[in-house]
Amino acid sequence: MKYIAPRWLPGGQLQTIWPALFSRRTHGLAPVYRRERWTTPDADFIDVDFLAGWNGQQPAGSGSVPMLVVFHGLEGSSRSHYCEAFAEVARDRGWACALPHFRGCSGELNRAPRAYHSGDHEEIAWILARLHAQHRGPLVAVGVSLGGNALLRWAAEVGTDAARCVAAVAAVCSPLDLAAGGHAIGKGFNRQIYTRMFLRTMVPKALRKLQQHPGLFNRDALLAARNLYAFDNVFTAPLHGFRNTEDYWQRASSQPLLPQVRVPALVVNALNDPFVPGRSLPKASEVGPCVTLWQPQHGGHVGFAHGRWPGHVRAMPDAVSDWLTAQL
């Protein structure tokens, strides 16, 4: 990916914050979705938004056109700036598009005594299998940030079986080494801005989960959490079968498993991403032959603003979708 940031948007921090808040997400009207609620194997639910149509004609999911599946990031949704941009790309190409929500991210708290996490590859597997079964055309999948790490974990876990379900996958700005990303977001400016932003929604949802399931975790310890390390130690790790934060970050990271990926996989990381230190990113010699690395100098965390002020965020989804199209 050849990306050069606009002169009016210098540095990884601005390239992260400005596109998410102010740049144009789409070139036209915002995508229109229709929602399906799926019952999970453990009797919980997730909500999946589908692009309501393409070319103003057919309902998304019909026919044998490709389907783009987009997995959002931490505390994201189908209305995140990158999701709307990818949905418009799918609409422009005449593709179907599905945007699954991780549990608790669709606007309604899920029922089970669990939420979602960065290595949730079993959830990815179930979602992709169901979409594959109900859609006649080929599937390609994109995961952004947390969603990308989970998607790569799935591809590595299932090996050659991944190709039976998807033609290709892409991970955008994903924290492939969760410990490196977790420590980076817990320091300095990152802690003051991004950590507070995430905890502002994660803590209330966790407290509502405690109301659903009394005794699920220590309330006082959760309220004392001031970074994602502490939050994961109280909530994310124990609720999803990990001993503690260190165990979670180690076992859920996709980077050590990238040599096991057996389906075409694109891994995009800007070297100035505030969340994902460039020094922690894999080299070409550390991944398998199916993995393509794009590591542009600029872009921030899921930013990649392009064009004149205030910019738009279509450059990265267009480039990723071009690569996915080539795999078809």
N, C-alpha and C positions, 0 to 999 in steps of 0.2 A: 504494500500500500504506500503510494507516494503522496504523503500529506504534508503540506506546509501551512502552518497557522497564519491567519491574517495578521498584518502588522499591528492592527489596532487591538489585538488580543494576545499580549505576551504572557508567557509563564504558565506552568501547569495548573496553578490554583485558579487563575482567571479562566483558563481553557476548560476547567471543570465546572465552575460555578455559573459563568455567563450562559453557556449553551443550554444548561438545564432550566434556567429561569427566564431567559430573554430571547434567545435565538428562535427563528421560525422552525417549527417541527415538521411542517409539511409545506408543499408548494401550493396546495389547494385546500379544500375543506377538510376538517378533521375526519378521520375514518369513523364510519358508523359500524357498531358492533351488535351482534345478537349473542345472548348469553345462554349457555347450557350449564346446568348443575349436575355433576356426576357423583354418584355414591361410590366411595372408595372401598377397597376390599375389607377395611377394618370398620366399616359402617359410619365413616365420617363423610365429608363432602369436599369437593373443590369446585370452583367456578371457572369455566373456560369461555372466553370471548372469541367469537368468530367474526371475521370481516363479513359484513352483511351482504356484500355483493361485489362483483367486479364488472367494469364496463357498463355499470348501471343496469345490469341484466340479471345474471344468474345468482342464486344464493350460494354463498361460499360453501365449499365442500362437495358440490356436485361436479360431475364430469371427471375427466382424467387429467386435468391440469395439475401442475405441481402444487403442493401445499407447503407454505413456510410456517414453521412452528417457532414461536418466540418465547423463551423463558426469561422472565424479568429478574432484576437484581434485588438486593436487600431492601425490603420495605417498598418495593416497586409494585407496579400494576400495569394493566393494559393501557392506562393513560399516562404512563411515564413517557418522557419526551422521545426516548429511543424506540419505544414500542410503537408509538404513533407513526414515527418515521419509517420503521420497517413495514408497518401495515400499509402505508401509502406506496412503498416500493412494490409490495405484493399486488396491490390494486393496479398500479401502473403496468405491471408485467402480465396481468391477467391470471395471477395465481390466487389460489385460496390461501387463507391465513388463519391460524389458530393461536391464541394467546392464553395459555393456561395460567392460572394464579396459584402460587404456592399457598398452603393452608393459612387462612387468616388474613390474606392480602387483597381480597376482593371486596372488602367493605363490610363483611360479616364474619365474626369470629367462628372458627371451626369448632366442632364438638368434642373431638378426642383430646386426651391428655398429652398432646404433642403439638408442635407447630411445624417449622421447616428449618432446614439447615444447609450449609454450603456443600455438603457431600450427599445430599438426598437422592442418590442415584436410583434407589428402588422406586421412588415416586416418579422420577423421570421415565423409568422403564415402563411402568404401568400406563402413564399418559401416552407415550409414544406408541405402545402396542395397541391401545384403543384407537388412536387416530389412524394408525396404519390399517386396522381392521375395517374402519368405516369410510376410508377415502380410497378411491380407485387409482389416483395418480401417485407419483413419487413424492416422498417427504424429504424435506431438508430442514434442519433445525439450527437455530441460533440461540445461544445463551449469553446473557449480558451480566457481567460482574459475577455475583454469587451464582446466578443461573448458568453461566458458562462453566464454572468449576464443576457444578453438579452434572452438567451435560457431558463434560470430558470424563468425569468419574464413571458415568454410565458406559460411555464408549469403551473405556479401558476395561471395565469389569466384564462386559459381554464379549469383547474381542471380535472375532469374525462374525458373530451373530448380529452385530450392529448393522451390517450391510443388508440384512434381511428386512430391516425396518426403515432405514433412512439411506439416502444416496450420499449425504455428506452432512457434516456438522461444522459449526463455527462458534468460537468463544471470544467475546469482545471484552477487553479490560477486566479479565477475570483474575482474582487473587489465587494464582496457581499454588503458591506457597502461603498457606493461611497464616502461619506464624509470622512471616515477614510482613504481610499485609496488616495483620492484627496489631503488631507492635507499631507499625508506621502510622496507623490511624489513631493510635492512642497517645501521640506525642504532639506538643507544641500547637501550632495553628490548627492542625488536623483535629486534635482533641477538642479544641474550643469550638470549632465549627461543625465538622462532620460527625464526630462522636455524639455531641449534644443533639444534633439533628436526628440521628438514628434512635437514640435513647428516648427522645421525646415521643415517639410512637411505639417503640418496642416495650418500654416499661408499662404503660397503661394496658397494652394488650396482654402482657404477662400477668398483670394483676387481675384482669378479667378472667384469664385462664385459671387463676387461683380460686376465684369465686365459683367457677364451674366445678373445680376439683380441689376441694379443701385439703390442705396438707401436701400439695404437690411439690412445693419448694418452700424455702425460708423467705418469708415476706420482708423481714428486716434486712436480710443480706441483699435482696434484690434492690431495695430502696437505697442501700448504701453504695450500689454499683455506680462508678463514675467513668467507666470505660467499657469497651466491648469484651475485654478479657474477663473482667469481673462479672458482667452480665452472662457471658457464656458459661462461666464456672457455676453460676447459680441456676441458670435456666436452660440454655441451649444444650449443653453437654449432658447433664443427667437425664433430661427428658427424652433424649434420643440415643441412649445407650452408650454414652462415653463416660469415662471415669472423671474427667475434669477438662479444663480448657486445653491443656497441653495435649492430652490424648485426642480430643476432638480435632484440633488444628492439624495434628500429625496425620491421623487416619483419614480425614476428610479431604486433604489436599490432593489435587490431581497431578501435580508436577512429577512426582516420582513414578507415576503410572503411564506417562505419555508414551514411552516405548511400546506399551501394550496395545495402543490404539490401532485398529485394523480397518478403519473406514476413513475416507478422506476427511481431514480435519484442519480447519484454519484457526490459528490462535493469534489474535490481534492484541497487542499491548503497547501503548505509548510509553516511551522511555521517561517521560516527565509526569507520569501518573502519580499524584500525591498518595494514593492508596496502595499502589503496587510498586515498590522500589525497583528501579531498573536493574540493579545489581542482583536481584533475586530471580530474574527471568531466565528461562532455559536457553541454552545455545542449541544450534542446529544439531550438534553432535550428541545432544542429550535427549533427543526425541526420536521416535520411530520414523520410518520412511513415509508413512501416511500423513504425517503432521507437517503443515506448512506454517512457518512463523513469519508474521508481519510485526515489526517493531519500529515504527516511525519515531523520530525524535520528539515530535510534538503531538498534542491531542488531548492531554489531560486524562481524566477519568470519564469515559463515555461522553466526551465533548466533541472534538473534531468539527468545530464551527467552521463554516466556509462562506466565502463571498463578502460583500460589503456589509457594513454595520446595519442591523444587528446580527447579521449572519443567519445561516440555516444549518440544520444538522443532518441533511440528507447525504452528505459526501461519504460518510462511513457506511451507512446502510446500503448505498448504491454500490460501493466497492465490494463489500462483503457479498452482496447478492450477485454481482458479476462473477465472483469466484464460485459461488454455489451453482450458478447457472452452468459454468464450464464443467462442473462435475456431473451434471445431468447428461 
